[in-house]
Amino acid sequence: MDLNWYVLQTKTKQEDLVESYLNLANIEVFNPKVQEIRIIRGKRKKVTVPLFPCYLFAKLNSNLFHLVIYTRGVRKILGVNGRPKPIKESIVEAIKERINGNNHIYIPENCDLEEYEFSQGDYIVVVDGPLKGFVGIVEKVNTTKAIVMLISMDYQVKAEIHKFLLRKIDPEFLE
């Protein structure tokens, strides 16, 4: 049987644990990370966090679904009507192409966020990073990031993306 990429939803902060369990079962897993600056105890520190919190990619066939679903830390395999649905290999490859050798991207420290203002409902395009070229709609905004519904995939996916990686576009551009 052919192997296809699937999106696994994990329990909170269990992405690395799930990845290690699936690797032990010889299942190919892609768990992209982003390195960012956070203030911890009043000091700026670089931390590595999942690019897609609570989600990772796994290359599976239907014979492996049962094993994966019962892996500690896995909530479910994303799909339609309770049936796992594969995603296009080109989506995973597009993300892999934009990730450096240590499996994560770096977010610059000195970035003026004042110039990147977005509102709910704004249409955006991701201009850099592993999701470069993807189009979406802003759902929620905070000081440094925006929750975006990416609409250029087989089905819609929410992602939390740094605002400096986004640019507004005219909705007519999509037609």
Secondary structure by P-SEA (a helix, b strand, c coil): cbbbbbbbbbcccaaaaaaaaaaaacbbbbbbbbbbbbbcccbbbbbbbbcccccbbbbbcccaaaaaaaccccccccccccbbbbccaaaaaaaaaacccccbbbbbcccccccccccccbbbbbccccccccccccccccccccccccccccbbbbbbcccccbbbbbccccc
